[in-house]
């Protein structure tokens, strides 16, 4: 591992304005993006050093663990270096011989351009840093004079770059890797997006959010909240139709996967990756959900991209707070290997590290856990067909989906009313028929069942409206201390206790952060995972096809991937319903379900 031997306090703090290859804000000249740099003074002119960068649109808006950008000369921040770099990357890695760069992505903070929410301009602004470090882009010491005597070069840089970040900051590195840019050696996406379509419109649905109609924070509104107002950019780009293109491209009304979403689908370009990937995610993340992990991780493996994954049991939380000491050690070893070429054996270790519900971590050769096999379940109704048992389906031919393939009217039909519901009901109510859902509960389990991967459900249904949602949940009934995700989509809470300083420090940057613990509650039920689909997208996400009403049709969809163990003695339940309060309000539909057709497939390790 790299030894902490260089002074953080005396490190070089500087900035550069890098020229982009286009005019994103339509002001008649190529955009400049601002990158803030901190690097060891002792190595200046002595050695070429690698870079760790965190690209973000948030630096002027939100704290990083209680820290924001602080300028040495706040009255003229355009021409001022930083005196405080938020979070710990600079404190920890600069003394270990790395440079750390924090880039304000296109159109945000002090960067010119237009913020296009994970699109080509966002990604190009981050790639511009890699190009500049490798002598392929021009940088300037100030933003107001583009003359040769004002140019700035990265003669101190080795040209080797690792990109890291959480949420939006981690999504940009995914996009960078998708371009196959030379010089980017590794990315560390934490709770990050691999497909923007699946973040906005998972399986063709519309998530609930802050828009006027109750929909998710759509790209045009999101961009407006992030875009810098400096020099009237908002008004200027609006007149050029920038927000209109975001609005039209996102296709909020029909939620189709189109060219707009394809250029924001990073996992579709895994075959272009030249960077390794260290992926970290929380299985209970309700912001960037686990649908960003399952197919992405699989694609990385299929294309032989060097990879590593950590899955914790919390939500939109940082591994710095989840597994602090091991995170610092592992991240350092990862960067040492990929950016410095230190053969420390990290790539000989298991690819996957997964936390169980008791907070213990287990290493596996891969994920889902090796040896996982699919088990298929069927349902049978009780006195009221809306209630019944969840039973493992084996060879009972009379209850196979095929048995009713040519039957106009199925034999066993259950119905529920169209409603937008809360997904969980207590076990005490699980034996009472609800008119807004179907609920099927297993007998107490004889042993622990470890779910690892992506459950799937299929069934035959009839609807009363042509465009609606169909949802399903897997619920655990049984006493336990379960993780509770707050409204701000986190499952960790800060204590008054502080950790020792992380790495080097200065009078302006102490790098001291609170200790965090998980928020748990003693409950009798827990949401294991959920899934949903827009009926109009049951056959294709690229086409919007209203379904005929009153006619039987087949529909199938995935649940969110997870890694969770249902305890022995507890019960596993399947709920099926029209619409969740996690999704935006859509036309509600009554549903008829052919119970003989329901097939729930769960991957058990």
DRENNUBA-487666 format. One record per residue (C-alpha): chain; x, y, z; residue in one letter; residue number from 1. Coordinates in steps of 0.05 Angstrom, whole numbers, always signed. Layout:
 c     xx     yy     zz r   k
 A      X      Y      Z a NUM
...
This chain:
 c     xx     yy     zz r   k
 A     +0     +0     +0 x   1
 A    +21    +72    -12 x   2
 A    +54   +104    +48 x   3
 A    +27   +171    +73 x   4
 A    +91   +212    +66 x   5
 A    +73   +278    +34 x   6
 A    +48   +341    +66 x   7
 A    -26   +355    +59 x   8
 A    -22   +425    +89 x   9
 A    +32   +447    +40 x  10
 A     +1   +413    -21 x  11
 A     -7   +453    -86 x  12
 A    -78   +478    -94 x  13
 A    -95   +504   -164 x  14
 A   -149   +504   -217 x  15
 A   -155   +501   -292 x  16
 A   -208   +519   -343 x  17
 A   -208   +464   -397 x  18
 A   -236   +478   -466 x  19
 A   -291   +433   -491 x  20
 A   -298   +413   -565 x  21
 A   -367   +446   -570 x  22
 A   -410   +506   -551 x  23
 A   -461   +475   -504 x  24
 A   -491   +539   -477 x  25
 A   -498   +571   -546 x  26
 A   -459   +635   -530 x  27
 A   -417   +632   -593 x  28
 A   -353   +602   -564 x  29
 A   -330   +535   -539 x  30
 A   -346   +520   -466 x  31
 A   -295   +520   -410 x  32
 A   -303   +473   -351 x  33
 A   -271   +486   -284 x  34
 A   -229   +433   -249 x  35
 A   -200   +443   -179 x  36
 A   -135   +407   -165 x  37
 A    -95   +389   -103 x  38
 A    -29   +350   -108 x  39
 A    +34   +337    -68 x  40
 A    +84   +395    -72 x  41
 A   +142   +348    -59 x  42
 A   +130   +311   -124 x  43
 A   +123   +373   -168 x  44
 A   +176   +367   -223 x  45
 A   +201   +303   -192 x  46
 A   +152   +249   -212 x  47
 A    +91   +240   -256 x  48
 A    +31   +222   -212 x  49
 A    -38   +192   -222 x  50
 A   -104   +227   -212 x  51
 A   -167   +210   -173 x  52
 A   -225   +252   -196 x  53
 A   -296   +264   -172 x  54
 A   -340   +296   -226 x  55
 A   -403   +329   -199 x  56
 A   -458   +379   -214 x  57
 A   -469   +391   -140 x  58
 A   -408   +426   -113 x  59
 A   -442   +495   -107 x  60
 A   -507   +465    -81 x  61
 A   -498   +409    -30 x  62
 A   -451   +389    +26 x  63
 A   -406   +329    +23 x  64
 A   -409   +302    +94 x  65
 A   -419   +373   +120 x  66
 A   -366   +404    +74 x  67
 A   -373   +449    +13 x  68
 A   -324   +483    -33 x  69
 A   -290   +539     +4 x  70
 A   -249   +588    -37 x  71
 A   -186   +623    -14 x  72
 A   -215   +687    -42 x  73
 A   -291   +680    -42 x  74
 A   -301   +751    -68 x  75
 A   -269   +727   -134 x  76
 A   -279   +653   -135 x  77
 A   -270   +651   -211 x  78
 A   -196   +666   -200 x  79
 A   -188   +632   -132 x  80
 A   -163   +563   -114 x  81
 A   -200   +522    -61 x  82
 A   -178   +523    +11 x  83
 A   -226   +466    +28 x  84
 A   -240   +406    -17 x  85
 A   -303   +371     +8 x  86
 A   -300   +300    +36 x  87
 A   -239   +257    +48 x  88
 A   -209   +238    -20 x  89
 A   -159   +295    -19 x  90
 A   -140   +287    +54 x  91
 A   -128   +213    +47 x  92
 A    -97   +205    -22 x  93
 A    -54   +268    -31 x  94
 A     -6   +247    +25 x  95
 A     -2   +180    -11 x  96
 A    +24   +209    -75 x  97
 A    -40   +222   -115 x  98
 A    -70   +285   -144 x  99
 A   -144   +295   -131 x 100
 A   -188   +334   -180 x 101
 A   -259   +357   -168 x 102
 A   -293   +376   -232 x 103
 A   -357   +417   -237 x 104
 A   -392   +383   -295 x 105
 A   -418   +421   -355 x 106
 A   -461   +481   -339 x 107
 A   -455   +476   -263 x 108
 A   -419   +519   -211 x 109
 A   -361   +554   -247 x 110
 A   -364   +511   -310 x 111
 A   -394   +538   -374 x 112
 A   -439   +497   -418 x 113
 A   -505   +462   -407 x 114
 A   -523   +408   -357 x 115
 A   -556   +353   -398 x 116
 A   -568   +303   -341 x 117
 A   -521   +246   -356 x 118
 A   -520   +261   -431 x 119
 A   -462   +272   -479 x 120
 A   -445   +342   -452 x 121
 A   -441   +318   -380 x 122
 A   -396   +260   -400 x 123
 A   -354   +301   -447 x 124
 A   -339   +352   -392 x 125
 A   -311   +297   -348 x 126
 A   -273   +266   -406 x 127
 A   -243   +334   -420 x 128
 A   -204   +327   -354 x 129
 A   -175   +261   -377 x 130
 A   -158   +291   -444 x 131
 A   -123   +351   -412 x 132
 A    -83   +306   -366 x 133
 A    -59   +268   -428 x 134
 A    -44   +330   -470 x 135
 A   -105   +322   -515 x 136
 A   -143   +384   -492 x 137
 A   -125   +457   -478 x 138
 A   -129   +486   -408 x 139
 A   -125   +558   -386 x 140
 A   -103   +591   -321 x 141
 A   -162   +639   -323 x 142
 A   -229   +637   -359 x 143
 A   -226   +705   -391 x 144
 A   -166   +699   -437 x 145
 A   -154   +643   -487 x 146
 A    -84   +661   -509 x 147
 A    -22   +616   -513 x 148
 A    +12   +652   -456 x 149
 A    -48   +636   -411 x 150
 A    -48   +562   -426 x 151
 A    -37   +512   -371 x 152
 A    -10   +442   -380 x 153
 A    -10   +380   -335 x 154
 A    +64   +366   -340 x 155
 A    +61   +335   -270 x 156
 A    +10   +282   -289 x 157
 A    +22   +210   -310 x 158
 A    -42   +211   -351 x 159
 A    -72   +154   -311 x 160
 A   -140   +170   -280 x 161
 A   -189   +137   -233 x 162
 A   -260   +167   -228 x 163
 A   -302   +159   -165 x 164
 A   -367   +186   -138 x 165
 A   -433   +172   -106 x 166
 A   -501   +180   -140 x 167
 A   -496   +231   -197 x 168
 A   -421   +235   -184 x 169
 A   -415   +160   -195 x 170
 A   -461   +158   -255 x 171
 A   -415   +205   -294 x 172
 A   -356   +155   -287 x 173
 A   -402   +101   -315 x 174
 A   -414   +146   -375 x 175
 A   -340   +161   -382 x 176
 A   -322    +87   -384 x 177
 A   -377    +76   -436 x 178
 A   -338   +121   -485 x 179
 A   -275    +78   -479 x 180
 A   -233   +140   -467 x 181
 A   -158   +127   -463 x 182
 A   -126   +142   -396 x 183
 A   -186   +124   -352 x 184
 A   -161    +62   -317 x 185
 A   -215    +50   -265 x 186
 A   -281    +75   -240 x 187
 A   -314    +68   -171 x 188
 A   -389    +82   -180 x 189
 A   -424    +85   -112 x 190
 A   -501    +82   -112 x 191
 A   -495   +104   -184 x 192
 A   -538   +101   -247 x 193
 A   -519    +54   -304 x 194
 A   -582    +68   -345 x 195
 A   -618   +135   -338 x 196
 A   -681   +105   -369 x 197
 A   -685    +54   -313 x 198
 A   -676   +110   -262 x 199
 A   -732   +153   -291 x 200
 A   -779   +100   -320 x 201
 A   -765    +32   -290 x 202
 A   -799    -19   -335 x 203
 A   -839    +36   -369 x 204
 A   -869    +67   -306 x 205
 A   -866   +137   -279 x 206
 A   -837   +145   -209 x 207
 A   -870   +191   -158 x 208
 A   -832   +255   -146 x 209
 A   -830   +331   -144 x 210
 A   -859   +352   -211 x 211
 A   -924   +390   -213 x 212
 A   -962   +328   -235 x 213
 A   -930   +285   -181 x 214
 A   -880   +253   -229 x 215
 A   -806   +243   -218 x 216
 A   -757   +301   -222 x 217
 A   -754   +300   -299 x 218
 A   -690   +318   -337 x 219
 A   -712   +389   -357 x 220
 A   -732   +408   -287 x 221
 A   -671   +373   -257 x 222
 A   -624   +410   -305 x 223
 A   -656   +477   -288 x 224
 A   -642   +465   -214 x 225
 A   -568   +449   -228 x 226
 A   -550   +498   -283 x 227
 A   -507   +557   -263 x 228
 A   -541   +625   -273 x 229
 A   -474   +659   -284 x 230
 A   -474   +707   -343 x 231
 A   -547   +693   -359 x 232
 A   -535   +622   -384 x 233
 A   -603   +598   -363 x 234
 A   -640   +649   -405 x 235
 A   -593   +643   -464 x 236
 A   -597   +568   -469 x 237
 A   -671   +568   -459 x 238
 A   -679   +611   -521 x 239
 A   -639   +559   -559 x 240
 A   -687   +504   -540 x 241
 A   -642   +467   -492 x 242
 A   -696   +451   -440 x 243
 A   -746   +435   -494 x 244
 A   -699   +382   -522 x 245
 A   -692   +351   -453 x 246
 A   -767   +353   -443 x 247
 A   -784   +323   -511 x 248
 A   -729   +271   -509 x 249
 A   -748   +244   -441 x 250
 A   -818   +228   -468 x 251
 A   -852   +232   -401 x 252
 A   -922   +218   -427 x 253
 A   -906   +153   -462 x 254
 A   -842   +133   -427 x 255
 A   -810   +100   -487 x 256
 A   -737    +79   -491 x 257
 A   -713   +123   -549 x 258
 A   -649   +154   -575 x 259
 A   -649   +204   -517 x 260
 A   -647   +147   -466 x 261
 A   -600   +104   -509 x 262
 A   -545   +157   -505 x 263
 A   -554   +155   -429 x 264
 A   -551    +79   -425 x 265
 A   -479    +66   -403 x 266
 A   -486     -8   -392 x 267
 A   -505    -17   -465 x 268
 A   -433     +1   -482 x 269
 A   -396    -44   -433 x 270
 A   -362    -74   -494 x 271
 A   -325     -6   -500 x 272
 A   -299     -5   -429 x 273
 A   -224     +1   -419 x 274
 A   -231    +16   -345 x 275
 A   -241    -33   -288 x 276
 A   -303    -25   -244 x 277
 A   -310    -27   -168 x 278
 A   -385    -22   -156 x 279
 A   -416     -7    -89 x 280
 A   -491     -6    -75 x 281
 A   -544    -12    -20 x 282
 A   -597    -65    -31 x 283
 A   -649    -19     +2 x 284
 A   -632    +43    -39 x 285
 A   -698    +75    -60 x 286
 A   -665   +130   -100 x 287
 A   -616    +94   -145 x 288
 A   -649    +26   -140 x 289
 A   -618    -43   -150 x 290
 A   -643    -45   -222 x 291
 A   -580     -5   -236 x 292
 A   -538    -63   -211 x 293
 A   -563   -131   -234 x 294
 A   -557   -127   -310 x 295
 A   -498    -79   -306 x 296
 A   -457   -127   -263 x 297
 A   -476   -185   -309 x 298
 A   -455   -147   -371 x 299
 A   -388   -130   -340 x 300
 A   -376   -204   -329 x 301
 A   -398   -224   -399 x 302
 A   -349   -174   -429 x 303
 A   -292   -194   -382 x 304
 A   -286   -125   -351 x 305
 A   -243   -130   -288 x 306
 A   -293   -118   -232 x 307
 A   -308   -118   -158 x 308
 A   -374   -108   -120 x 309
 A   -395    -90    -50 x 310
 A   -469    -96    -30 x 311
 A   -491    -69    +37 x 312
 A   -559    -74    +71 x 313
 A   -574     +1    +74 x 314
 A   -598    +53    +25 x 315
 A   -567   +114    -11 x 316
 A   -509   +112    +38 x 317
 A   -434   +117    +30 x 318
 A   -387    +58    +45 x 319
 A   -345   +109    +83 x 320
 A   -400   +106   +135 x 321
 A   -421    +34   +126 x 322
 A   -354     -3   +131 x 323
 A   -305    +53   +147 x 324
 A   -237    +22   +160 x 325
 A   -244    -34   +109 x 326
 A   -268    +17    +57 x 327
 A   -206    +61    +65 x 328
 A   -160     +1    +61 x 329
 A   -195    -31     +2 x 330
 A   -203    +33    -38 x 331
 A   -129    +49    -28 x 332
 A   -108    -20    -51 x 333
 A   -155    -14   -111 x 334
 A   -126    +52   -134 x 335
 A    -55    +30   -119 x 336
 A    -65    -30   -164 x 337
 A    -99     +5   -222 x 338
 A    -66    +74   -220 x 339
 A     +4    +59   -193 x 340
 A    +12    -13   -217 x 341
 A    +27    -40   -148 x 342
 A    +16   -115   -149 x 343
 A    -19   -121    -81 x 344
 A    -62   -182    -96 x 345
 A   -129   -147    -95 x 346
 A   -149   -177   -162 x 347
 A   -135   -247   -136 x 348
 A   -187   -239    -81 x 349
 A   -262   -255    -87 x 350
 A   -301   -208   -131 x 351
 A   -360   -198    -86 x 352
 A   -368   -176    -14 x 353
 A   -439   -177    +13 x 354
 A   -466   -155    +81 x 355
 A   -518   -199   +114 x 356
 A   -577   -174   +157 x 357
 A   -535   -180   +221 x 358
 A   -481   -134   +194 x 359
 A   -431   -189   +178 x 360
 A   -394   -188   +112 x 361
 A   -384   -249    +68 x 362
 A   -337   -256     +9 x 363
 A   -359   -294    -53 x 364
 A   -325   -311   -119 x 365
 A   -382   -276   -155 x 366
 A   -452   -247   -147 x 367
 A   -507   -271   -146 x 368
 A   -477   -320    -96 x 369
 A   -447   -381   -132 x 370
 A   -493   -441   -128 x 371
 A   -556   -399   -130 x 372
 A   -614   -436   -163 x 373
 A   -683   -414   -185 x 374
 A   -744   -438   -146 x 375
 A   -813   -428   -175 x 376
 A   -875   -416   -134 x 377
 A   -949   -417   -149 x 378
 A  -1010   -390   -111 x 379
 A  -1075   -421    -89 x 380
 A  -1135   -382    -64 x 381
 A  -1170   -392     +1 x 382
 A  -1244   -380    +16 x 383
 A  -1233   -311    -14 x 384
 A  -1191   -319    -77 x 385
 A  -1155   -254    -59 x 386
 A  -1122   -291     -2 x 387
 A  -1086   -357     -2 x 388
 A  -1021   -395     +2 x 389
 A   -954   -386    -32 x 390
 A   -929   -456    -48 x 391
 A   -868   -481    -84 x 392
 A   -889   -506   -153 x 393
 A   -861   -572   -176 x 394
 A   -897   -618   -225 x 395
 A   -971   -608   -216 x 396
 A   -991   -605   -289 x 397
 A  -1062   -583   -273 x 398
 A  -1034   -517   -247 x 399
 A   -984   -500   -301 x 400
 A   -990   -436   -340 x 401
 A   -997   -477   -404 x 402
 A  -1059   -512   -379 x 403
 A  -1101   -450   -392 x 404
 A  -1065   -426   -454 x 405
 A  -1126   -437   -499 x 406
 A  -1181   -426   -447 x 407
 A  -1222   -363   -457 x 408
 A  -1245   -362   -385 x 409
 A  -1195   -387   -333 x 410
 A  -1220   -433   -278 x 411
 A  -1193   -397   -217 x 412
 A  -1198   -321   -221 x 413
 A  -1183   -269   -168 x 414
 A  -1199   -195   -175 x 415
 A  -1176   -131   -141 x 416
 A  -1196    -59   -149 x 417
 A  -1152     -5   -180 x 418
 A  -1117    +33   -125 x 419
 A  -1051    +68   -109 x 420
 A  -1032    +35    -44 x 421
 A   -980    +31    +10 x 422
 A   -942    -33     -4 x 423
 A   -939    -63    +66 x 424
 A   -995    -87   +110 x 425
 A   -981   -117   +179 x 426
 A   -984   -192   +189 x 427
 A  -1044   -182   +234 x 428
 A  -1082   -159   +172 x 429
 A  -1053   -211   +125 x 430
 A  -1109   -260   +138 x 431
 A  -1163   -208   +121 x 432
 A  -1180   -201    +48 x 433
 A  -1164   -133    +20 x 434
 A  -1202   -108    -41 x 435
 A  -1140    -70    -68 x 436
 A  -1090   -128    -72 x 437
 A  -1079   -202    -74 x 438
 A  -1038   -231    -18 x 439
 A  -1009   -302    -14 x 440
 A   -969   -324    +46 x 441
 A   -924   -385    +56 x 442
 A   -923   -430   +116 x 443
 A   -868   -415   +167 x 444
 A   -801   -431   +134 x 445
 A   -764   -492   +160 x 446
 A   -696   -460   +149 x 447
 A   -664   -394   +126 x 448
 A   -674   -376    +53 x 449
 A   -620   -333    +23 x 450
 A   -646   -294    -37 x 451
 A   -590   -272    -83 x 452
 A   -605   -240   -150 x 453
 A   -668   -220   -187 x 454
 A   -737   -251   -173 x 455
 A   -786   -254   -231 x 456
 A   -862   -260   -237 x 457
 A   -908   -278   -294 x 458
 A   -984   -283   -298 x 459
 A  -1045   -275   -342 x 460
 A  -1089   -215   -327 x 461
 A  -1146   -173   -354 x 462
 A  -1152    -97   -342 x 463
 A  -1206    -45   -343 x 464
 A  -1162    +11   -372 x 465
 A  -1111     +9   -430 x 466
 A  -1052    +44   -394 x 467
 A  -1038    +29   -322 x 468
 A   -987     -5   -276 x 469
 A   -982    -75   -247 x 470
 A   -940    -84   -184 x 471
 A   -917   -139   -139 x 472
 A   -879   -143    -73 x 473
 A   -843   -197    -34 x 474
 A   -856   -189    +41 x 475
 A   -824   -222   +101 x 476
 A   -871   -233   +160 x 477
 A   -834   -246   +224 x 478
 A   -805   -210   +284 x 479
 A   -739   -174   +272 x 480
 A   -699   -109   +273 x 481
 A   -707    -85   +202 x 482
 A   -672    -28   +165 x 483
 A   -715    +34   +159 x 484
 A   -703    +81   +100 x 485
 A   -718   +154   +115 x 486
 A   -754   +203    +69 x 487
 A   -686   +230    +48 x 488
 A   -671   +159    +23 x 489
 A   -617   +143    +75 x 490
 A   -614    +87   +126 x 491
 A   -555   +112   +167 x 492
 A   -559   +166   +221 x 493
 A   -503   +209   +248 x 494
 A   -481   +206   +320 x 495
 A   -449   +263   +359 x 496
 A   -386   +222   +363 x 497
 A   -332   +241   +312 x 498
 A   -280   +197   +278 x 499
 A   -206   +216   +281 x 500
 A   -183   +258   +222 x 501
 A   -181   +218   +157 x 502
 A   -112   +228   +127 x 503
 A    -78   +296   +126 x 504
 A   -109   +360   +150 x 505
 A    -99   +435   +149 x 506
 A   -128   +493   +188 x 507
 A   -182   +499   +134 x 508
 A   -195   +426   +122 x 509
 A   -197   +379   +183 x 510
 A   -229   +318   +151 x 511
 A   -266   +299   +214 x 512
 A   -334   +267   +204 x 513
 A   -389   +237   +248 x 514
 A   -395   +163   +264 x 515
 A   -458   +134   +231 x 516
 A   -502    +75   +252 x 517
 A   -560    +42   +215 x 518
 A   -631    +63   +230 x 519
 A   -669     +0   +249 x 520
 A   -737    -13   +279 x 521
 A   -767    -74   +314 x 522
 A   -823    -96   +267 x 523
 A   -864   -157   +249 x 524
 A   -858   -146   +174 x 525
 A   -807   -124   +123 x 526
 A   -805   -107    +49 x 527
 A   -756   -155    +16 x 528
 A   -762   -127    -54 x 529
 A   -814   -101   -103 x 530
 A   -825    -96   -178 x 531
 A   -873    -63   -227 x 532
 A   -887    -52   -301 x 533
 A   -929     -7   -344 x 534
 A   -979    -51   -380 x 535
 A   -969    -10   -444 x 536
 A   -896    -33   -443 x 537
 A   -907   -106   -428 x 538
 A   -880   -127   -497 x 539
 A   -831    -70   -511 x 540
 A   -800    -10   -477 x 541
 A   -789    +24   -545 x 542
 A   -863    +20   -563 x 543
 A   -924    +47   -526 x 544
 A   -981     -2   -538 x 545
 A  -1046     +7   -500 x 546
 A  -1074    -60   -478 x 547
 A  -1145    -82   -497 x 548
 A  -1192    -79   -438 x 549
 A  -1231   -139   -414 x 550
 A  -1185   -186   -453 x 551
 A  -1136   -236   -422 x 552
 A  -1062   -224   -436 x 553
 A   -996   -250   -409 x 554
 A   -949   -203   -372 x 555
 A   -883   -214   -337 x 556
 A   -831   -170   -301 x 557
 A   -771   -171   -256 x 558
 A   -768   -150   -184 x 559
 A   -711   -106   -161 x 560
 A   -649   -149   -150 x 561
 A   -631   -161    -77 x 562
 A   -589   -201    -29 x 563
 A   -629   -218    +33 x 564
 A   -641   -277    +79 x 565
 A   -711   -293   +102 x 566
 A   -705   -325   +171 x 567
 A   -727   -394   +190 x 568
 A   -796   -391   +224 x 569
 A   -815   -329   +185 x 570
 A   -863   -328   +126 x 571
 A   -852   -304    +55 x 572
 A   -911   -268    +22 x 573
 A   -928   -245    -48 x 574
 A   -972   -184    -58 x 575
 A  -1000   -165   -126 x 576
 A  -1034    -97   -137 x 577
 A  -1048    -42   -186 x 578
 A  -1004    +17   -166 x 579
 A   -954    +35   -111 x 580
 A   -947   +102    -76 x 581
 A   -874    +98    -98 x 582
 A   -900   +108   -168 x 583
 A   -936   +169   -195 x 584
 A  -1011   +170   -200 x 585
 A  -1034   +138   -266 x 586
 A  -1103   +116   -290 x 587
 A  -1125    +63   -241 x 588
 A  -1149     -5   -265 x 589
 A  -1188    -62   -236 x 590
 A  -1152   -128   -249 x 591
 A  -1173   -199   -259 x 592
 A  -1117   -250   -248 x 593
 A  -1116   -322   -272 x 594
 A  -1088   -354   -209 x 595
 A  -1068   -417   -245 x 596
 A  -1020   -376   -288 x 597
 A   -982   -340   -232 x 598
 A   -910   -361   -229 x 599
 A   -861   -329   -181 x 600
 A   -787   -348   -190 x 601
 A   -738   -333   -135 x 602
 A   -662   -345   -137 x 603
 A   -642   -380    -72 x 604
 A   -569   -389    -53 x 605
